[in-house]
Amino acid sequence: MTDEELSYEQARTELATVVERLEQGGSSLEESLALWERGEKLADVCQRRLDGARERIEAARAARDGG
């Protein structure tokens, strides 16, 4: 599954796992950097999903209010 196919919930869950692993420490520098990069991608997926939801809500409200 690609990042674009992840639901908000899937991306958030994986992001929480990445953060937990980083907080535990004990990883090599390379592994920590890879985790951080993955976390950045997942955070971006989450933000795009939230932005899309916000746009849908605003469009529904505008349609309801007649414009």
SVG drawing of the C-alpha trace seen along z (x, -y; Angstrom):
<svg xmlns="http://www.w3.org/2000/svg" viewBox="-29 -32 53 34">
<polyline fill="none" stroke="black" stroke-width="0.4" points="0.0,0.0 1.4,-3.4 1.3,-6.4 -1.5,-8.0 -3.7,-4.9 -3.4,-5.1 -6.4,-6.3 -6.0,-9.0 -6.4,-6.4 -3.7,-4.1 -1.3,-6.9 -1.9,-8.2 -1.4,-4.7 1.9,-4.2 3.0,-7.7 2.4,-7.0 4.5,-3.8 7.3,-5.8 7.2,-8.4 7.2,-5.7 10.3,-4.0 12.1,-7.3 11.3,-8.1 12.6,-4.8 16.0,-5.6 18.6,-2.9 18.5,-3.1 21.4,-3.9 21.7,-7.3 20.8,-5.9 17.7,-4.1 16.7,-7.2 17.0,-9.4 14.9,-6.9 12.2,-6.8 12.2,-10.6 11.8,-10.8 9.0,-8.2 7.3,-10.2 7.5,-13.4 5.8,-11.6 3.1,-10.1 2.5,-13.5 2.0,-15.0 -0.5,-12.3 -2.4,-13.0 -2.4,-16.8 -3.6,-16.3 -6.5,-14.0 -7.5,-16.6 -7.3,-19.4 -9.5,-17.4 -12.0,-16.8 -12.0,-20.5 -12.7,-21.4 -15.6,-19.0 -17.1,-20.4 -16.7,-23.9 -18.3,-23.0 -21.2,-21.3 -21.8,-24.3 -21.6,-26.7 -24.0,-24.5 -26.4,-24.4 -26.2,-28.2 -26.8,-28.7 -23.4,-29.9"/>
</svg>
